[in-house]
Structure formats: structure tokens, C-alpha cells
Amino acid sequence: MRLFSLTILAMISVVVIAETLDEAKALPRNNYEVVSVELESKELYCLAQNIFFEAGNQSLEGMAAVADVTINRLNNARYPDTICGVVKQGLKHPDGQMKRYKCQFSWYCDGKSDIVPSISASLNQGISSAWINSQEIAYAMLLEYELSQVSWLGITQGSTHYHANYVVPNWVQDRGMKRVKQIGSHIFYKFGE
């Protein structure tokens, strides 16, 4: 697998639109250190796809919230231990094909194309911007996860599930879920304590 090796000048606190975070506090900008991090391109792409298809029409905060849920699942024993595994988790037919609408993230098995738009070929600037933002959020979230820094990470307060505000899925009651918060058009939940 191809790995991205990065040497970055990382500030102790990454300040990303701090006013949108509930309890964001910026540290002085002269606190930094040199850090080397490796991010798998496949995992980065899976996270960016999940952000784009689940929240491409949301604010940056909404996009980060979807990424946070994905990473929260990565750290939960109930889910696969890779980002791509988390994103592509769902029920399969005996032939290995995904069962329609039986995935953890609806876009992955809704029968629609999962191909992200080409920036040069896209006629819709909004789609191009959403894909660029999705990639940047995915990169920032994985980098923060690898460096154990916090800015967007934790935005959903440990949520492992979410749904759009115009639906009420049965798992909300069936699994003893506790509502955490709403960001944009998504409502976030975690397992009850």
C-alpha cells in the first residue's frame, strides 16, 4: 500500500474555524514542533468519500462531525479496525455483493455511483468545492488522530451513529442510543451508559 510520508510543522493546537466549535480554545501560535506522520492513501480516500457522500452539502463542522463518527467507530470494538472497513461495513449477499440499503453508511450501498467528481471535469463548482473540502477534512482528521491533537476530533462527543433530521431509524430505540447533539441536518448518538 502506498503511504504518504509527511514532515510537518505542527502547531500544538490546530485552529480551524474555532468559532464553530463549542469549546474551542486557541493556543499561542509560537508553540510548534516538527512531527513525521504516515497516512495510508487508501484510508484517507475512504474517509474523504464518506465525508463527501454523507455530508458534502453540510458546513465544515458537519463534515468534520461525519469524520469524527467514522473515527469513533474505528476505536470501538463493535466495528472494523480500518477506516475503509468501517465505511464499507454492511450486509452482503452470498455472492459478496452488498445488500442494498443494508450498510452502515447509506451512500455505500444505495445503488448510486460512488465515483467522486473529477475537479477538472466537474461542471458544478459546488461539487468540486465539496470534494476538496472533504479531502481536506479527512486529511486534517487523520493527521489529528495520528498526532493525538484535538480540534475537530471529538466534535460529536464520542458518537458512533448519526442520521439525517428528516428520518427516524429504528436503531435509535433498538440499541439504547443516547442523543448527543445536532450539527447541521445530522443528529448524533452514542450507546447509552
N, C-alpha and C positions, 0 to 999 in steps of 0.2 A: 504494500500500500504506500502511496506517495504521502510523505509528510511535509508539512510546511515547518521549516525551522525559522524561528523569529528571534531576533535580538531587538529588544525594545527598550526605550526609555520610559519606564512605567512610573507614573505618579502613584503614591500610596493610595490615594482615593481618586478614582476616575469620575470626573464630574461631567455628567451627561444630562443636560436639561434638568438640573437639580430642582427647579421649581415644580416639576411634575411628580416628584417623589414625595411620599407622605412625610418622611423624617430625614430627608437628605441634608447632610452637613458636609461642606467642602473643607478639606484640609489645606493648609498653606501650599501654594504651588511649588515651592522650592524643596519639598520633600519628595525625592525620587531615588530610584535605584535602577541599575541595569539588570535585566532579567532575561533569560533564554527560555522559550517555551516551544514545544512541538504540538501542533494541532493537526489531526488527521483530516485531509481534504474531504474524504467521503462523509465523515461525521459532520463536518462543517456544512457541507452541501445538504445533507438530510435535515439538519436543524433549520437552515435557511429556507428550504422547501416548506417545512412545517409552518414556519412563521409566515411565509408568503401566502400559502393557501388557506391558512386558518385566520390570519389577521392582517392580510395585505391592505385591507381597506380601513385599518384602525390607526390610531395615533402611535407614535414611537413607544409610548408607555404600554399600549395594548399589545404591540408586537413583542416587547420585552416580557410581558406577562405570559404569553404563549411559550416563549423560550424558557421562562422560569419553570413553568409546569413541566415541560419536557425534561429539564434537568432535575427537577424534584423527583420525577419518576425514575430517572437514571439512578438516583440514590436510594430508591425504595425497593426492598426485596421482592415486592409483588410484580415487578416489571423487569424486562430485559436489561442487561448491563452495558448496552451500547446505545447511542443516540438513534442510530438507524433502526436498531431493534425495537426501541420504544416507539418511534414514529410509525413503523410498519407493522406493529403488533395487531393481530386480528385473527378471526376465524378463517380457515381455509377449507376449500373443497378437497375431496380425496386426490384430485389431480394436481394439487398445490396452488391453484388459483384462489385469490382472495374472494370471500363471500361478500357480495355487495352489501354495503351499509353495516358490516359487522367488524369494523376496525375501531381502534382507539381514537383515531383522528379521522373524521368523516371524509376529508378530501382524498385520502389514500385509496378508498375502495368505493367511490361514488360513481364510477364508470366514466368519469370525465378525464381528459388528458392531464397528466401530471408533469408535462413538459413546461418548464419555466420559459417566459418570453425572452427572446433574444433582444438585447438592448438596441442593436443596430437595425433589426427588422421590425421592431415594435412601432406601430402607428399611434399607440396610445401612451403618451408621456407618463400618465398616472401609473400605468402598469410597470413601466420601466423604473420609475421612482420607487414604487413599492418593492420591486425585486432588489434594487440597490440597497434600500433601507433594510430589507430582510437579511441580506448578506452581511451588512454592517452590524446589525443587532446580533446575528448569530456569531459573528467573529468576536464581538465585544463580550458576549455572554460566555463563550467558551474560554476566552482569554481570562476573564474574571474568575471563572470556575477553576481553571488551572492555577491561577495565581492566588486563589482564595481571597480575592478582593471582593468588596461588596459595593455595588451601586444599583444596577438593575437586578442582580441576583437577590432573591428574597422579596421581590415586589409583590408576590402572591402569598406571602407568609406561609410557605410550605404546602401550598395547594398541589394536588395531584390530578385534579379534574376541573373541567370548566364546560360551559355550554353557552350558546347564544341566548340573549334575554327573551327571545321570542319562542323558545321551546322549553318544555319541562320534561326532561328524560326520566325514565323510570328508575335509573340508578341513584337518583338523588335520595329517594326514600329507601330503596332496597339495600343499599350498602351503608346506611347510617352516616351519611355525609353531613359535614358541618359547613354551612355557608361562611366564607371568609370575607369576600368583598366583591364589588363590581368595578371593572375597568372597561370603559367604552361599552360595547354591546356584549361583553362576556361576563358571566358570573362564575366565580371561582370557589372551589370546595376542597376540603381535605377530610380524611377519615376522622370520625368523631373520637373523642378521647375517653 
